[in-house]
Amino acid sequence: MPRIRGVEKGGGLLARIAFLLTRRKVGRVIRPVRVHALHSRLLLGYGQMEQAQEKARLVPPALKSLVGILSAVRIGCPF
């Protein structure tokens, strides 16, 4: 059981857009997005950070994916 539940249904316009984009990318709405959706400025900053990381061109995309998987395995991330 998480300490912070996050937004389950509804939310503001920004939260619904973030949920839609997350579902397209991951296949479901992950918990960090739900928690960040509790505060719209935090969600906006989180989205800007994610977009900046996606647009970074210094590292090849395949290596970015590999590092993301490796770091998720190391910290025990379930998704």
C-alpha positions in Angstrom: 0.0 0.0 0.0 1.5 3.3 -1.0 1.8 6.2 1.4 0.4 8.6 -1.1 -2.5 7.4 -3.1 -2.5 9.9 -6.0 -5.3 10.8 -8.4 -7.4 7.7 -9.2 -10.1 9.1 -11.5 -10.7 12.5 -13.0 -8.4 15.2 -12.0 -7.8 18.5 -13.8 -7.3 18.9 -17.5 -3.5 18.7 -17.2 -3.8 15.4 -15.3 -6.1 13.9 -17.9 -3.7 14.8 -20.7 -0.8 13.4 -18.7 -2.8 10.1 -18.1 -3.6 9.9 -21.8 0.0 10.4 -22.9 1.3 7.9 -20.2 -1.2 5.3 -21.3 0.0 5.7 -24.9 3.6 5.4 -24.0 3.6 2.8 -21.2 0.2 1.0 -21.6 -1.1 2.1 -18.2 -1.0 5.1 -15.9 2.0 4.6 -13.5 1.9 5.6 -9.9 4.5 8.5 -10.1 2.2 10.2 -12.6 -0.8 9.8 -10.4 1.1 11.2 -7.4 2.5 14.1 -9.4 -1.1 14.8 -10.6 -2.0 15.9 -7.1 -0.3 19.2 -7.8 -0.5 20.8 -11.2 2.8 22.7 -11.1 4.6 19.6 -10.0 3.0 17.6 -12.8 4.0 20.3 -15.3 7.6 20.3 -14.1 7.7 16.5 -14.2 6.4 16.5 -17.8 8.9 19.1 -18.9 11.7 17.1 -17.4 10.5 13.9 -19.2 10.3 15.8 -22.5 13.8 17.2 -22.1 15.2 13.8 -21.4 13.4 12.4 -24.5 14.8 15.2 -26.7 18.4 14.8 -25.5 20.5 13.7 -28.5 23.9 13.1 -26.8 23.1 9.4 -26.1 21.7 7.0 -28.6 18.0 6.0 -27.9 18.8 2.3 -27.5 21.4 3.1 -24.8 18.8 5.3 -23.1 16.3 2.4 -23.0 19.0 0.0 -21.7 20.1 2.4 -18.9 16.4 2.9 -17.9 15.8 -0.8 -17.6 19.1 -1.3 -15.7 18.3 1.4 -13.2 14.7 0.1 -12.8 16.1 -3.4 -12.0 18.7 -2.0 -9.5 16.1 -0.1 -7.5 13.4 -2.8 -7.7 10.9 -0.9 -9.8 7.9 -3.1 -10.7 7.3 -1.6 -14.1 
